[in-house]
């Protein structure tokens, strides 16, 4: 067995990705060999089927399921290409976030759409060799070694602390679009339980933010998993669409 290297990407919110920042991240991904890629959910935004826009036809006019999936498939093609550029067997995992789950909510309300609009079907996850982990539907964390990965649960000011106490194991998540970390000391066994949110790769000016200021932080993470399950990880901040990787190389769009 060997140490495994994983790239972990937070919320993308297609079609509201920050193209310049994502292109810089893609350059970094393509330069390296990966055992796996994990995306923490909200791969797509689905704002036009949100409860917040349900009564605003002018806001959602022109948005269609097939159009959204066409753009998302083109983006996913690029993501698969860069992740598997140096290792065509690299695993790929995408978690279901609350925005992704909006499609399921539409089917719950209108069952006639079942089998037609699901993300697994329209993004061809099985054909691409991507495992879609239905986190928001099941609330089952995805585990790699001694780390849990979830989409997220809380959005309060101290969500990392709440996550640490709720899960009781090292847990990493998206959902909040910020970078926050909290460590809880426990008696016996593995003493350090850290919960950490890993930012976003979406634009800062998403429509539902209404031009309000926020504490959102663009970034992503690299994890190294030892054969016994323990791990090291690095969170990489992105400022002005550029960053320096853990090996000291600068990347920008």
C-alpha positions in Angstrom: 0.0 0.0 0.0 1.1 3.6 -0.6 0.3 7.1 0.4 -2.6 8.4 -1.6 -2.9 12.0 -2.9 -6.4 13.5 -3.3 -7.6 16.8 -4.6 -10.7 18.1 -2.8 -12.8 20.8 -4.5 -15.6 22.7 -2.7 -18.8 24.1 -4.1 -18.7 24.9 -7.8 -22.4 26.0 -8.3 -22.4 25.5 -12.1 -23.0 27.7 -14.1 -21.7 30.2 -11.5 -18.1 29.0 -11.3 -15.4 31.6 -11.1 -13.9 30.7 -14.5 -10.5 32.4 -13.9 -10.0 30.8 -10.5 -11.1 27.4 -11.7 -8.8 27.6 -14.8 -5.9 28.2 -12.4 -6.9 25.2 -10.3 -7.2 23.1 -13.4 -3.6 23.9 -14.4 -2.5 22.8 -11.0 -4.5 19.6 -11.1 -3.1 18.7 -14.6 0.5 19.2 -13.4 0.1 16.5 -10.8 -0.8 12.9 -10.6 -3.8 12.1 -8.4 -5.2 8.9 -6.8 -8.6 10.6 -6.5 -10.7 13.8 -6.7 -13.5 14.5 -4.3 -16.0 17.4 -4.9 -17.9 18.4 -1.8 -21.3 19.0 -3.4 -23.3 21.8 -5.0 -21.7 20.8 -8.3 -24.6 22.6 -9.9 -26.6 25.6 -8.6 -30.1 25.0 -9.9 -31.3 28.4 -8.9 -34.2 28.3 -11.3 -35.8 25.5 -9.3 -35.1 27.0 -6.0 -37.9 27.9 -3.6 -36.4 31.4 -3.6 -37.2 31.9 -7.3 -40.4 29.8 -7.5 -42.6 32.9 -7.9 -40.3 35.0 -10.0 -40.8 33.9 -13.6 -38.9 36.9 -15.0 -35.8 35.9 -13.0 -35.8 32.3 -14.3 -36.9 32.8 -17.9 -34.6 31.2 -20.4 -33.2 28.6 -18.0 -33.9 25.0 -18.9 -32.8 21.6 -17.6 -31.3 20.6 -20.9 -29.4 23.8 -21.3 -28.0 23.6 -17.7 -26.9 20.0 -18.3 -25.3 20.8 -21.6 -23.0 23.4 -20.0 -22.3 21.2 -16.9 -21.4 18.2 -19.1 -18.8 20.4 -21.0 -17.4 21.5 -17.7 -17.3 18.0 -16.4 -15.4 16.8 -19.5 -12.7 19.2 -18.7 -12.6 18.2 -15.0 -12.3 14.5 -15.8 -9.5 15.3 -18.4 -7.3 17.2 -15.9 -7.9 14.8 -12.9 -7.0 11.8 -15.0 -4.3 13.4 -17.2 -1.4 11.6 -15.5 -3.4 8.7 -13.9 -6.3 7.5 -16.0 -7.4 5.3 -13.1 -7.8 8.2 -10.7 -11.0 7.8 -8.7 -13.6 10.6 -8.8 -16.3 11.2 -6.2 -19.0 13.9 -6.2 -21.2 14.5 -3.2 -24.8 15.5 -3.4 -25.3 19.0 -1.9 -28.4 20.8 -1.1 -28.4 22.6 -4.4 -27.9 19.3 -6.3 -30.8 17.9 -4.3 -33.2 20.5 -5.7 -33.6 18.2 -8.7 -34.8 15.4 -6.4 -37.2 17.9 -4.8 -38.7 18.7 -8.2 -39.3 14.9 -8.7 -40.8 14.6 -5.2 -43.4 17.2 -6.2 -43.8 16.0 -9.8 -43.1 12.3 -10.0 -43.7 12.2 -13.8 -40.2 13.6 -14.2 -38.6 10.5 -12.6 -36.0 9.0 -14.8 -35.7 12.1 -16.9 -34.0 14.9 -15.0 -31.7 13.2 -12.4 -28.1 14.3 -12.2 -26.8 10.8 -12.4 -28.5 10.2 -15.7 -27.8 13.5 -17.3 -24.2 13.9 -16.2 -23.4 10.3 -17.1 -21.6 9.6 -13.9 -21.6 5.8 -14.3 -20.2 6.1 -17.9 -17.5 8.5 -16.7 -16.5 6.3 -13.8 -17.7 8.9 -11.2 -19.3 7.8 -7.9 -22.1 10.1 -7.0 -22.5 9.9 -3.2 -26.0 10.9 -2.2 -25.1 12.8 0.9 -28.0 15.3 1.1 -30.5 12.5 0.7 -28.9 10.1 3.1 -26.7 12.2 5.4 -24.1 9.5 5.2 -20.5 10.9 5.3 -18.0 9.7 2.7 -14.9 8.4 4.4 -11.4 8.2 3.2 -9.1 6.8 5.9 -9.7 8.7 9.1 -11.4 11.7 7.4 -15.1 12.2 6.8 -16.3 14.3 3.9 -19.7 15.8 3.8 -21.4 18.7 2.0 -22.1 20.5 5.3 -24.9 21.1 7.8 -24.7 24.4 9.6 -24.4 28.0 8.5 -24.1 29.8 11.8 -21.1 32.0 12.8 -19.4 29.0 14.5 -20.3 26.2 12.2 -16.9 24.5 12.4 -17.3 24.1 16.1 -20.8 22.7 15.7 -19.5 20.3 13.0 -16.7 19.0 15.3 -19.1 18.3 18.1 -21.7 16.8 15.9 -19.5 14.3 14.0 -16.8 13.6 16.6 -14.3 12.7 13.9 -12.2 14.8 11.6 -14.7 16.2 9.1 -14.2 18.4 6.0 -17.0 20.2 4.2 -18.3 22.9 1.8 -21.7 24.5 1.9 -20.7 27.7 3.8 -18.4 29.0 1.1 -15.9 30.3 3.8 -12.8 28.9 5.4 -13.2 28.1 9.0 -11.6 25.5 11.3 -12.2 24.2 14.8 -10.3 21.5 16.8 -11.9 19.6 19.6 -9.7 17.8 22.1 -11.0 14.4 23.2 -9.9 12.0 25.9 -8.5 8.7 24.7 -8.0 7.4 21.2 -7.4 10.0 18.5 -7.4 13.1 20.6 -7.7 15.8 17.9 -11.0 16.2 16.1 -10.9 18.9 13.5 -13.8 20.3 11.4 -12.9 22.5 8.5 -14.8 24.2 5.8 -12.9 24.4 2.5 -14.3 27.5 0.8 -15.8 27.7 -2.6 -14.9 27.9 -6.3 -18.0 29.8 -7.3 -18.2 33.5 -8.1 -18.6 35.9 -5.1 -21.5 37.7 -6.8 -24.0 34.9 -7.0 -27.5 36.3 -7.8 -29.1 35.3 -4.5 -26.5 37.3 -2.6 -28.0 40.5 -3.8 -24.6 42.3 -3.8 -24.3 41.9 -0.1 -20.8 41.6 1.4 -19.8 38.2 2.6 -17.0 36.2 4.2 -16.7 33.8 1.3 -13.3 32.5 0.5 -12.1 30.8 -2.7 -9.9 27.8 -2.2 -9.4 24.1 -2.3 -7.5 21.4 -0.5 -4.9 18.7 -1.1 -4.9 15.6 1.1 -2.3 12.9 1.6 -3.6 9.7 3.1 -1.1 7.3 4.7 -1.9 3.5 4.5 -3.1 3.5 8.1 -5.7 6.1 7.4 -4.0 9.1 9.0 -3.4 12.1 6.8 -2.0 15.5 6.2 -3.8 18.2 4.3 -3.2 21.7 2.9 -5.9 24.3 2.3 -4.9 26.6 -0.6 -6.3 30.1 -0.6 -7.1 31.8 -3.9 -6.7 35.5 -4.1 -7.3 37.5 -7.3 -7.6 34.3 -9.2 -4.1 33.1 -8.3 -2.4 30.9 -5.6 0.9 29.3 -4.7 0.7 25.5 -4.5 2.2 23.4 -1.6 5.3 22.8 -3.7 5.9 26.6 -4.2 4.7 27.0 -7.8 2.4 30.0 -8.7 -0.7 29.4 -10.6 -3.0 31.9 -12.2 -5.5 32.1 -15.1 
